[in-house]
Amino acid sequence: MATETASFGAGKRESHDSSAFYRRRLHPAAEPPPLGEPVVPPDAILNTLHCQSSERMEQIPDDCVALMVTSPPYNVGKEYDEDLTHEEYLALLDGVLRETYRVLEPGGRVAVNVANLGRKPYLAVNHVVAGLLRDLGFLLRGEIIWQKAQGAGGSCAWGSWQSAKNPTLRDLHEYVLVASKGSFRRLRIGEDSIDRDEFLAATLSVWNIPPASARRIGHPAPFPVDLPKRLIELYTFRGDLVLDPFIGSGSTAVAAVETGRHYIGYDTVADYLDIARQRVARAVVPAGA
């Protein structure tokens, strides 16, 4: 039986009618931008990696990428980081997200993994990226909490031990911000590959996925393949094109291959792209892809 928005939510969401909520003044009415048609990406750009800044991705035509998945550099002193000011860092993200909007197909999605930083003061990078996405015209869809650990282990960030003087929180999670271009629905129909159990897990707002080993992969901050793989299966069809503008060691490309999708990636460090190519060469293409 269908449900409607009650005074404080509803127990079940199947066939839920939320029109009463969206008629309330709290939720701003948004005039969707005019949409064109998704473009079929040219064969020449499929499954390619490019050693250059993704602030200009001239290889990619407008409106042809189904999903962008990435984890931008955090500007905290990793070996690939520059020491950017706050304004310079925001300008980098703005340029890449602006170019992503151009190449994304109408109805396509973005998923941006970020971590909040510091404590003196606390830098809420997830809020900053959400604001950039909104200001560029993306439709915000939600925020996933990626829980990387279960509890206290071999490290700590107490600040002051057993004292109210300066207790400090230890982060066990990062965020994945999800947004769409022009439409919440995909405008093109394709073949899904996600199964029932994975769909149920993927549509929850907290994902428990262990981090990848930097030493084993050879990159200081590698993406675990399971994170982009879940995003790809949730938001794309088989044969879609997936973009990672900060592809690093290639986890997004590996996930694309292992789910029967195509990839295109950018990074400014040639050594990381070499690692990515080696990992992609070992990836297993699913049967029938």
C-alpha positions as CSV (number, residue, x, y, z in Angstrom):
1,M,0.0,0.0,0.0
2,A,1.3,3.5,-0.9
3,T,2.4,5.7,2.0
4,E,2.2,9.5,2.3
5,T,4.4,11.9,4.2
6,A,3.3,11.9,7.8
7,S,4.0,14.5,10.4
8,F,7.4,13.0,11.0
9,G,8.3,10.8,8.0
10,A,7.0,7.3,7.2
11,G,8.0,3.8,8.1
12,K,8.2,2.5,4.6
13,R,9.3,4.1,1.4
14,E,7.9,1.8,-1.3
15,S,5.4,3.7,-3.5
16,H,5.8,6.7,-1.1
17,D,3.9,9.9,-2.1
18,S,6.1,12.8,-1.0
19,S,4.3,15.5,-3.0
20,A,3.0,17.1,0.2
21,F,6.6,17.7,1.4
22,Y,7.7,19.2,-1.9
23,R,4.7,21.6,-1.8
24,R,6.0,23.1,1.4
25,R,7.9,26.4,1.3
26,L,10.9,24.9,3.1
27,H,11.8,23.1,-0.2
28,P,12.8,25.7,-2.9
29,A,11.1,25.3,-6.2
30,A,13.8,24.8,-8.8
31,E,13.3,25.5,-12.5
32,P,15.2,22.7,-14.3
33,P,17.5,23.9,-17.1
34,P,16.6,23.0,-20.7
35,L,18.0,19.5,-21.5
36,G,19.4,18.2,-24.8
37,E,19.9,14.6,-25.6
38,P,22.7,12.3,-24.3
39,V,25.5,11.9,-26.8
40,V,27.1,8.6,-27.7
41,P,30.8,8.9,-26.7
42,P,33.3,8.4,-29.6
43,D,35.1,5.1,-29.6
44,A,38.5,7.0,-29.6
45,I,38.1,8.2,-26.0
46,L,36.8,4.9,-24.5
47,N,39.2,3.2,-22.0
48,T,41.9,5.9,-22.2
49,L,44.0,7.7,-19.6
50,H,45.4,11.2,-20.1
51,C,48.4,12.8,-18.3
52,Q,47.1,16.4,-18.0
53,S,45.0,18.6,-15.8
54,S,41.3,17.8,-15.9
55,E,40.4,21.5,-15.8
56,R,40.3,21.1,-19.6
57,M,39.2,17.7,-20.9
58,E,39.2,18.6,-24.6
59,Q,39.2,15.0,-25.6
60,I,35.6,14.6,-24.4
61,P,32.6,16.0,-26.3
62,D,29.7,17.6,-24.5
63,D,27.0,15.5,-22.9
64,C,28.4,12.0,-23.3
65,V,29.6,10.9,-19.8
66,A,27.1,8.8,-17.7
67,L,28.9,9.1,-14.4
68,M,31.8,11.0,-12.8
69,V,33.4,9.3,-9.8
70,T,36.4,10.8,-8.1
71,S,38.3,11.6,-5.0
72,P,40.1,15.0,-5.5
73,P,43.4,15.7,-3.8
74,Y,42.9,16.9,-0.3
75,N,45.7,19.5,-0.3
76,V,47.1,18.2,3.0
77,G,50.7,17.4,2.1
78,K,50.5,14.1,0.2
79,E,53.4,13.7,-2.3
80,Y,51.1,14.6,-5.2
81,D,49.6,17.7,-3.5
82,E,50.5,21.3,-4.1
83,D,50.5,23.7,-1.2
84,L,47.4,25.6,-2.4
85,T,45.7,28.4,-0.5
86,H,42.0,27.8,0.3
87,E,41.0,30.1,-2.6
88,E,43.4,28.3,-5.0
89,Y,42.0,24.9,-3.9
90,L,38.4,26.0,-4.4
91,A,39.4,27.4,-7.9
92,L,40.8,24.0,-8.8
93,L,37.7,22.1,-7.7
94,D,35.5,24.6,-9.4
95,G,37.3,24.3,-12.7
96,V,37.2,20.5,-12.7
97,L,33.5,20.4,-11.7
98,R,32.6,23.0,-14.3
99,E,34.3,21.0,-17.0
100,T,32.6,17.9,-15.6
101,Y,29.2,19.5,-16.0
102,R,30.0,20.2,-19.7
103,V,30.9,16.6,-20.5
104,L,28.2,14.9,-18.4
105,E,25.2,13.7,-20.3
106,P,21.7,15.2,-19.3
107,G,20.6,12.9,-16.5
108,G,24.1,11.8,-15.7
109,R,25.5,11.8,-12.2
110,V,28.6,12.8,-10.2
111,A,29.9,11.2,-7.0
112,V,32.7,13.1,-5.3
113,N,34.5,11.5,-2.3
114,V,35.9,14.1,0.2
115,A,37.2,14.1,3.7
116,N,36.7,17.0,6.2
117,L,40.0,18.3,7.5
118,G,41.7,19.6,10.6
119,R,40.4,20.8,13.9
120,K,41.9,24.3,14.4
121,P,39.5,25.1,12.8
122,Y,37.5,22.2,11.3
123,L,37.3,22.5,7.5
124,A,33.9,21.1,6.4
125,V,35.0,20.3,2.8
126,N,31.8,18.3,2.2
127,H,29.8,21.5,2.6
128,V,32.1,23.4,0.3
129,V,31.9,20.8,-2.4
130,A,28.1,20.7,-2.1
131,G,28.0,24.4,-2.5
132,L,30.2,24.3,-5.6
133,L,28.0,21.6,-7.2
134,R,24.8,23.5,-6.4
135,D,26.2,26.8,-7.8
136,L,27.3,25.1,-11.0
137,G,23.8,23.9,-11.6
138,F,24.0,20.3,-10.4
139,L,21.0,18.8,-8.7
140,L,22.0,17.5,-5.3
141,R,20.8,14.0,-4.6
142,G,22.3,13.0,-1.3
143,E,25.4,12.4,0.8
144,I,26.9,8.9,1.5
145,I,28.9,8.4,4.7
146,W,31.8,6.1,3.8
147,Q,32.7,4.4,7.1
148,K,36.3,3.1,6.8
149,A,36.8,1.7,10.3
150,Q,34.8,0.4,13.2
151,G,36.5,1.9,16.2
152,A,39.6,2.7,18.0
153,G,42.6,0.8,16.8
154,G,46.3,1.6,16.5
155,S,45.9,5.4,16.3
156,C,44.2,8.1,18.3
157,A,43.4,11.8,18.2
158,W,42.3,12.5,21.8
159,G,43.6,16.1,22.1
160,S,43.3,15.8,25.9
161,W,43.0,12.4,27.5
162,Q,39.9,12.0,29.7
163,S,39.5,15.7,30.1
164,A,37.1,18.4,28.8
165,K,40.1,20.7,28.2
166,N,40.4,19.9,24.5
167,P,39.0,16.5,23.5
168,T,39.4,15.8,19.8
169,L,37.3,13.7,17.5
170,R,38.9,10.9,15.5
171,D,37.4,10.6,12.0
172,L,36.4,7.0,11.0
173,H,34.5,8.2,7.9
174,E,34.6,10.3,4.7
175,Y,31.8,11.5,2.5
176,V,30.5,10.9,-1.0
177,L,28.4,13.7,-2.5
178,V,26.0,12.7,-5.2
179,A,24.4,15.0,-7.8
180,S,22.8,15.0,-11.2
181,K,22.9,17.1,-14.3
182,G,19.5,18.5,-15.3
183,S,17.4,15.6,-14.2
184,F,17.2,13.1,-11.3
185,R,16.3,10.4,-13.8
186,R,18.5,8.9,-16.5
187,L,17.2,10.0,-19.9
188,R,18.6,7.0,-21.6
189,I,17.6,3.4,-21.0
190,G,20.2,0.6,-20.6
191,E,20.9,-2.7,-19.0
192,D,21.4,-2.8,-15.3
193,S,23.8,-5.2,-13.5
194,I,23.2,-4.7,-9.8
195,D,21.6,-7.5,-7.8
196,R,19.0,-7.3,-5.1
197,D,21.2,-7.5,-2.1
198,E,23.7,-5.0,-3.4
199,F,21.0,-2.6,-4.4
200,L,19.6,-2.7,-0.8
201,A,23.0,-2.0,0.6
202,A,23.9,0.7,-1.9
203,T,20.7,2.7,-1.3
204,L,21.5,3.1,2.4
205,S,23.3,6.4,3.4
206,V,26.1,4.6,5.3
207,W,28.6,2.3,3.5
208,N,31.0,0.1,5.4
209,I,34.0,-0.4,3.0
210,P,37.6,-1.0,4.1
211,P,40.2,1.4,2.8
212,A,42.8,0.2,0.3
213,S,46.5,-0.4,1.1
214,A,48.7,2.5,0.0
215,R,51.8,0.3,0.2
216,R,50.3,-2.6,-1.8
217,I,49.0,-0.4,-4.6
218,G,51.9,2.1,-4.7
219,H,49.9,5.3,-4.3
220,P,49.7,7.4,-1.1
221,A,45.9,7.6,-1.1
222,P,44.3,4.9,-3.2
223,F,40.6,4.5,-3.7
224,P,39.3,1.0,-2.7
225,V,37.8,-0.5,-5.9
226,D,34.7,-1.5,-4.0
227,L,33.7,2.1,-3.5
228,P,33.6,3.2,-7.2
229,K,32.3,-0.3,-8.2
230,R,29.2,0.2,-6.0
231,L,28.6,3.7,-7.3
232,I,29.0,2.5,-10.9
233,E,26.5,-0.3,-10.5
234,L,24.0,1.9,-8.7
235,Y,24.1,4.8,-11.1
236,T,25.0,3.5,-14.6
237,F,24.1,0.9,-17.2
238,R,26.4,-1.7,-18.9
239,G,28.5,0.0,-21.6
240,D,28.2,3.5,-20.1
241,L,31.2,5.8,-19.9
242,V,32.6,6.6,-16.5
243,L,35.0,9.5,-15.9
244,D,37.5,10.0,-13.1
245,P,39.2,13.4,-13.4
246,F,41.7,12.6,-10.6
247,I,42.2,8.9,-11.4
248,G,45.5,8.4,-9.5
249,S,46.2,4.6,-9.3
250,G,43.2,3.7,-11.4
251,S,40.6,2.2,-9.0
252,T,37.7,3.8,-10.9
253,A,39.0,2.4,-14.2
254,V,39.4,-1.1,-12.6
255,A,35.8,-0.9,-11.2
256,A,34.5,0.2,-14.7
257,V,36.2,-2.8,-16.4
258,E,35.0,-5.2,-13.7
259,T,31.4,-4.1,-14.2
260,G,31.3,-4.0,-18.0
261,R,31.5,-0.2,-18.3
262,H,34.0,2.1,-20.2
263,Y,36.3,4.5,-18.5
264,I,38.3,7.7,-19.2
265,G,40.7,9.2,-16.6
266,Y,43.0,12.1,-16.0
267,D,46.0,12.7,-13.8
268,T,49.0,14.9,-13.8
269,V,51.5,12.3,-12.5
270,A,52.7,9.9,-15.2
271,D,53.9,7.3,-12.7
272,Y,50.4,6.9,-11.2
273,L,48.9,6.4,-14.7
274,D,51.5,3.6,-15.2
275,I,50.2,2.0,-12.0
276,A,46.6,2.5,-13.3
277,R,47.4,0.8,-16.6
278,Q,49.0,-2.2,-14.9
279,R,46.0,-2.6,-12.6
280,V,43.5,-2.3,-15.5
281,A,45.4,-4.9,-17.4
282,R,44.8,-7.4,-14.5
283,A,41.1,-6.5,-14.1
284,V,38.6,-9.2,-15.0
285,V,35.9,-8.4,-17.5
286,P,32.5,-9.9,-16.5
287,A,31.1,-12.6,-18.7
288,G,28.9,-11.3,-21.5
289,A,30.3,-7.7,-21.3
